[in-house]
Amino acid sequence: MDNNEIKNFVSLYKRGFSTYGIAKKYDTNPQSIRYWLIKNDIELRRKWTKPNYLTEKEELKLIKLYKSGYSSMKIAKEIGVSQSTIMRHLVKLDIKRRPANGPGRKNNCNDVFFENINNQKNAYWAGFIAADGCVNQPKDFRKSRLLRIDLAIKDLNQIKKIKKDIKFSGKINFHNRKGKISSCSINIVSGKLCNDLGNLNITERKSLTLKPVRNIPNKILHHFYRGYFDGDGSIGFSKDKWRGQYSITIVGTKEFLNAMGTILKKLNIKFVIKHHPRTNKNTWLLLISGNRQVLKFTNFIYKDASTFLKRKHSIYKKMLKHFRKYNLGGIITNGK
């Protein structure tokens, strides 16, 4: 062994490499490595530990891998160090961290889908998730940041549509009840998606805490509310002697519905907000009654609509047909 090789043995060992790893690197045996370490007054460890710092070459590799989308766990495995070493060097190198997705990431999606709400699709799906989605953001970094959407089996096409729009590569899960498939769901692991939804005020345990939506331009806000309506709204119909009466019910928190009501007042749509009679929690109802008022509201949310829950849109079209049949005047419909 020459002096340079022996110096390299010592350097690698101090960094945390095992005698076995060094021996493999220099095509020798571990006993030889231990001999030279002892000869150079290096105290041998009782247990092998991973290197706790990186060389300049390894730091360059870290930067390249991280910017190409590798997780810190995967980079640690690639370089042969601990994940904490990788995290420490990311801070040292002043590299902007990506939001943590958690250890459960197995499938891909468009992580930046909700980063900037600027089109019909991401505005609509943000509204739908605000009503019918579940955002999970545990504080423990070892647990996954998860967006879950779970719907009745009759709305399977809705699951397929959001899966396509978000470019989620994972599978659709089907759930049985009493021997029959009753519901379907997707679980999207993405810290970025969850954080961006949080920027819109769509957070964990939102059913009782949902605040007014923010960071959505007014010109596409109706797409957001259509998404919310498809998740937590309904159109009712009651017969009377000659034409029947339609009504709208939307469920939400008082804060969220009050903000929605502000928009409806500007459109001269009459409504009332009442506490849900079956609960003492922060669950309220926004109610719109009267055919003219219902038509104003549905024309508002379905303006220029290309993304919607088909079964509710079908009720809307049926309603328009009904109104034309009875020559309900005074309101211009959009003909959808």
C-alpha positions as CSV (number, residue, x, y, z in Angstrom):
1,M,0.0,0.0,0.0
2,D,1.3,3.5,-0.9
3,N,1.0,6.5,1.4
4,N,-1.8,8.1,-0.7
5,E,-4.0,5.0,-0.5
6,I,-3.5,4.8,3.3
7,K,-4.4,8.4,3.6
8,N,-7.6,7.7,1.6
9,F,-8.4,4.8,4.0
10,V,-8.2,7.1,7.0
11,S,-10.2,9.8,5.3
12,L,-13.0,7.5,4.2
13,Y,-13.1,5.8,7.6
14,K,-13.4,9.1,9.4
15,R,-16.2,10.0,7.1
16,G,-18.1,7.0,8.3
17,F,-17.3,4.3,5.7
18,S,-16.9,0.8,7.0
19,T,-13.7,-1.2,6.7
20,Y,-15.7,-3.6,4.5
21,G,-16.8,-0.7,2.2
22,I,-13.3,0.7,1.9
23,A,-11.9,-2.7,1.2
24,K,-14.4,-3.2,-1.6
25,K,-13.6,0.1,-3.1
26,Y,-9.8,-0.7,-3.2
27,D,-10.2,-4.4,-4.0
28,T,-8.6,-5.6,-0.8
29,N,-9.8,-7.3,2.4
30,P,-11.2,-5.6,5.5
31,Q,-8.4,-7.1,7.7
32,S,-5.9,-5.2,5.7
33,I,-7.8,-1.9,6.1
34,R,-8.1,-2.4,9.8
35,Y,-4.4,-3.1,10.0
36,W,-3.5,0.2,8.4
37,L,-6.0,2.1,10.4
38,I,-4.6,0.8,13.7
39,K,-1.1,1.5,12.5
40,N,-2.1,5.1,11.9
41,D,-3.5,5.4,15.4
42,I,-7.2,5.4,14.3
43,E,-9.6,4.1,16.9
44,L,-11.9,1.5,15.3
45,R,-15.6,1.8,15.7
46,R,-17.6,-1.0,17.1
47,K,-20.4,-0.5,14.7
48,W,-20.5,0.7,11.1
49,T,-22.2,4.1,10.5
50,K,-23.0,6.0,7.4
51,P,-20.8,8.9,6.3
52,N,-22.1,12.1,7.9
53,Y,-20.7,14.7,5.4
54,L,-20.3,14.9,1.6
55,T,-17.3,15.6,-0.6
56,E,-17.5,18.4,-3.2
57,K,-18.2,15.9,-5.9
58,E,-21.0,14.3,-3.9
59,E,-22.5,17.8,-3.2
60,L,-22.7,18.4,-6.9
61,K,-24.4,15.1,-7.4
62,L,-26.8,16.0,-4.6
63,I,-27.8,19.2,-6.3
64,K,-28.3,17.5,-9.7
65,L,-30.4,14.7,-8.3
66,Y,-32.5,17.0,-6.1
67,K,-33.2,19.4,-8.9
68,S,-34.2,16.5,-11.2
69,G,-36.9,15.6,-8.7
70,Y,-35.3,12.9,-6.5
71,S,-36.4,12.7,-2.9
72,S,-34.0,13.2,-0.1
73,M,-34.5,9.6,0.9
74,K,-33.7,8.4,-2.6
75,I,-30.6,10.6,-2.9
76,A,-29.3,9.3,0.5
77,K,-29.6,5.8,-0.9
78,E,-27.9,6.7,-4.1
79,I,-24.9,8.4,-2.5
80,G,-24.7,6.1,0.5
81,V,-25.3,8.4,3.4
82,S,-28.1,9.0,5.8
83,Q,-31.2,11.1,5.0
84,S,-30.4,13.5,7.7
85,T,-27.0,14.2,6.1
86,I,-28.7,15.0,2.8
87,M,-31.1,17.4,4.6
88,R,-28.3,19.1,6.4
89,H,-26.4,19.7,3.1
90,L,-29.5,21.0,1.4
91,V,-29.6,23.7,4.1
92,K,-25.8,24.3,3.9
93,L,-26.0,24.7,0.1
94,D,-29.0,27.0,0.4
95,I,-31.1,24.9,-1.9
96,K,-34.8,25.8,-1.9
97,R,-36.7,22.8,-0.5
98,R,-39.7,21.3,-2.2
99,P,-42.8,20.7,-0.1
100,A,-42.5,17.2,1.5
101,N,-44.7,14.6,-0.1
102,G,-44.1,12.1,2.6
103,P,-42.8,8.5,2.3
104,G,-46.0,7.2,0.6
105,R,-45.3,8.7,-2.9
106,K,-45.6,5.9,-5.4
107,N,-47.5,7.6,-8.3
108,N,-47.1,10.8,-10.2
109,C,-49.4,13.7,-10.7
110,N,-49.3,17.4,-11.8
111,D,-48.0,18.8,-8.5
112,V,-48.4,22.4,-9.6
113,F,-52.1,22.0,-10.7
114,F,-53.3,24.3,-8.0
115,E,-50.3,26.6,-7.8
116,N,-52.0,29.4,-9.8
117,I,-55.8,29.3,-10.2
118,N,-56.1,30.8,-13.7
119,N,-58.4,28.6,-15.7
120,Q,-61.8,26.8,-15.5
121,K,-60.5,23.4,-14.6
122,N,-58.3,24.2,-11.6
123,A,-60.9,26.6,-10.3
124,Y,-63.7,24.0,-10.6
125,W,-61.7,21.2,-9.0
126,A,-60.6,23.5,-6.2
127,G,-64.3,24.1,-5.4
128,F,-65.2,20.5,-5.7
129,I,-62.4,19.5,-3.3
130,A,-63.4,22.3,-0.9
131,A,-66.8,20.5,-0.7
132,D,-66.0,16.8,-1.2
133,G,-62.3,16.3,-0.8
134,C,-60.1,15.5,2.2
135,V,-56.7,17.2,2.6
136,N,-54.4,15.5,5.1
137,Q,-51.2,17.5,6.2
138,P,-49.7,15.7,9.2
139,K,-46.9,17.6,11.0
140,D,-44.8,14.4,11.2
141,F,-42.6,14.5,8.0
142,R,-42.6,10.7,8.0
143,K,-46.3,10.7,7.1
144,S,-47.7,11.4,3.7
145,R,-49.3,14.7,2.6
146,L,-52.5,13.3,1.1
147,L,-55.4,14.5,-1.0
148,R,-58.2,12.0,-0.9
149,I,-61.4,12.1,-3.0
150,D,-64.1,9.5,-2.1
151,L,-67.4,9.5,-4.0
152,A,-70.4,7.3,-4.4
153,I,-70.0,4.8,-7.2
154,K,-72.6,6.6,-9.3
155,D,-70.1,9.4,-9.6
156,L,-67.2,7.2,-10.9
157,N,-66.9,9.4,-14.0
158,Q,-66.2,12.4,-11.7
159,I,-63.3,10.5,-10.2
160,K,-62.0,9.6,-13.7
161,K,-62.2,13.2,-14.8
162,I,-60.2,14.7,-11.9
163,K,-57.7,11.8,-12.3
164,K,-57.2,12.8,-15.9
165,D,-57.0,16.5,-15.3
166,I,-54.5,16.3,-12.5
167,K,-52.6,13.6,-14.5
168,F,-52.6,11.2,-11.6
169,S,-51.0,7.9,-12.5
170,G,-52.4,5.9,-9.6
171,K,-55.3,3.6,-9.5
172,I,-59.0,4.1,-8.6
173,N,-60.0,2.3,-5.4
174,F,-63.4,0.6,-5.2
175,H,-65.1,-0.1,-1.8
176,N,-67.7,-2.7,-1.0
177,R,-70.6,-2.4,1.3
178,K,-72.9,-5.4,1.9
179,G,-71.4,-7.3,-0.9
180,K,-71.8,-4.5,-3.5
181,I,-69.4,-1.8,-4.8
182,S,-70.7,1.4,-3.1
183,S,-68.0,4.0,-3.5
184,C,-64.7,4.8,-5.3
185,S,-61.7,6.9,-4.3
186,I,-58.3,8.1,-5.3
187,N,-55.4,9.0,-2.9
188,I,-53.0,11.5,-4.2
189,V,-49.7,11.9,-2.2
190,S,-48.4,15.4,-2.9
191,G,-47.2,18.0,-0.4
192,K,-47.3,20.6,-3.2
193,L,-50.9,20.0,-4.0
194,C,-51.9,20.1,-0.4
195,N,-49.9,23.3,0.4
196,D,-51.4,25.1,-2.7
197,L,-54.9,24.1,-1.6
198,G,-54.1,25.5,1.8
199,N,-53.2,28.8,0.1
200,L,-56.8,28.8,-1.1
201,N,-58.1,28.2,2.5
202,I,-58.8,24.6,1.7
203,T,-57.2,22.8,4.7
204,E,-57.6,19.8,7.0
205,R,-60.9,19.2,8.8
206,K,-62.5,21.8,6.5
207,S,-66.1,20.6,6.9
208,L,-66.4,22.7,10.1
209,T,-63.6,25.2,9.6
210,L,-63.8,26.2,5.9
211,K,-63.0,29.9,5.5
212,P,-63.9,32.1,2.4
213,V,-61.9,31.1,-0.6
214,R,-59.0,33.4,-1.6
215,N,-56.5,33.8,-4.4
216,I,-59.0,33.1,-7.2
217,P,-59.7,35.9,-9.7
218,N,-63.3,37.1,-9.8
219,K,-63.7,36.4,-13.5
220,I,-63.4,32.6,-12.8
221,L,-64.9,32.5,-9.4
222,H,-68.2,31.1,-10.7
223,H,-66.2,28.0,-11.8
224,F,-65.1,27.5,-8.2
225,Y,-68.6,27.8,-6.9
226,R,-69.9,25.4,-9.5
227,G,-67.3,22.9,-8.2
228,Y,-68.4,23.5,-4.7
229,F,-72.1,23.2,-5.7
230,D,-71.4,19.9,-7.4
231,G,-69.9,18.6,-4.1
232,D,-72.2,20.1,-1.5
233,G,-75.2,21.5,-3.3
234,S,-78.5,20.2,-4.6
235,I,-81.4,21.2,-6.8
236,G,-84.9,20.4,-5.4
237,F,-88.2,20.4,-7.2
238,S,-91.8,20.4,-5.8
239,K,-94.9,20.2,-7.9
240,D,-97.6,22.8,-7.8
241,K,-100.8,23.2,-9.8
242,W,-99.3,24.5,-13.0
243,R,-95.5,24.7,-13.2
244,G,-93.7,23.5,-10.2
245,Q,-91.1,25.2,-8.0
246,Y,-87.3,24.7,-8.0
247,S,-85.0,25.4,-5.0
248,I,-81.3,25.3,-4.2
249,T,-79.6,24.1,-1.0
250,I,-75.9,24.5,-0.4
251,V,-74.2,23.2,2.8
252,G,-71.1,24.8,4.3
253,T,-69.7,26.8,7.2
254,K,-71.2,30.1,8.2
255,E,-68.0,32.0,7.1
256,F,-67.8,30.3,3.7
257,L,-71.5,30.8,2.9
258,N,-71.5,34.4,4.1
259,A,-68.7,35.1,1.6
260,M,-70.6,33.3,-1.1
261,G,-73.7,35.3,-0.2
262,T,-71.8,38.6,-0.8
263,I,-71.2,37.5,-4.4
264,L,-74.9,36.5,-4.8
265,K,-76.1,39.9,-3.5
266,K,-74.1,41.6,-6.2
267,L,-76.0,39.5,-8.8
268,N,-79.3,40.4,-7.2
269,I,-80.0,36.8,-6.2
270,K,-82.2,36.4,-3.1
271,F,-81.2,33.8,-0.5
272,V,-81.3,33.0,3.2
273,I,-78.6,31.4,5.4
274,K,-79.8,29.2,8.2
275,H,-78.2,26.9,10.8
276,H,-78.5,23.2,9.9
277,P,-81.4,21.9,12.1
278,R,-79.8,18.5,12.6
279,T,-76.6,19.6,14.2
280,N,-75.2,22.1,16.7
281,K,-71.9,22.4,14.9
282,N,-70.7,25.0,12.4
283,T,-72.9,23.6,9.6
284,W,-75.2,26.0,7.8
285,L,-77.5,26.0,4.8
286,L,-77.7,28.6,2.0
287,L,-81.2,28.4,0.6
288,I,-82.5,29.8,-2.7
289,S,-86.2,29.5,-3.5
290,G,-88.3,30.7,-6.4
291,N,-87.8,29.7,-10.0
292,R,-86.5,33.1,-11.0
293,Q,-83.9,33.2,-8.3
294,V,-82.8,29.6,-8.9
295,L,-82.4,30.3,-12.6
296,K,-80.3,33.3,-11.9
297,F,-78.0,31.3,-9.6
298,T,-77.7,28.3,-12.0
299,N,-77.0,30.6,-15.0
300,F,-74.3,32.2,-12.9
301,I,-72.5,29.0,-12.0
302,Y,-72.9,27.3,-15.4
303,K,-71.8,30.3,-17.5
304,D,-69.2,29.0,-20.1
305,A,-69.1,25.7,-18.2
306,S,-67.3,22.7,-19.7
307,T,-66.4,20.9,-16.5
308,F,-69.2,19.8,-14.3
309,L,-70.9,16.9,-12.6
310,K,-73.0,15.5,-15.4
311,R,-76.0,14.4,-13.3
312,K,-76.5,17.9,-11.8
313,H,-76.0,19.6,-15.1
314,S,-78.7,17.3,-16.6
315,I,-81.1,18.6,-13.9
316,Y,-80.2,22.2,-14.9
317,K,-80.9,21.5,-18.6
318,K,-84.2,19.8,-17.7
319,M,-85.1,22.8,-15.6
320,L,-84.4,25.2,-18.6
321,K,-86.6,23.0,-20.7
322,H,-89.3,23.2,-18.1
323,F,-89.1,27.0,-17.8
324,R,-89.3,27.4,-21.6
325,K,-92.4,25.1,-21.7
326,Y,-94.2,27.3,-19.3
327,N,-92.8,30.5,-20.9
328,L,-91.1,31.8,-17.7
329,G,-90.1,35.3,-18.8
330,G,-87.9,38.1,-17.5
331,I,-84.7,36.0,-17.3
332,I,-82.2,35.5,-20.1
333,T,-80.8,32.0,-20.0
334,N,-77.4,31.0,-21.5
335,G,-78.9,28.1,-23.4
336,K,-76.8,25.4,-21.9
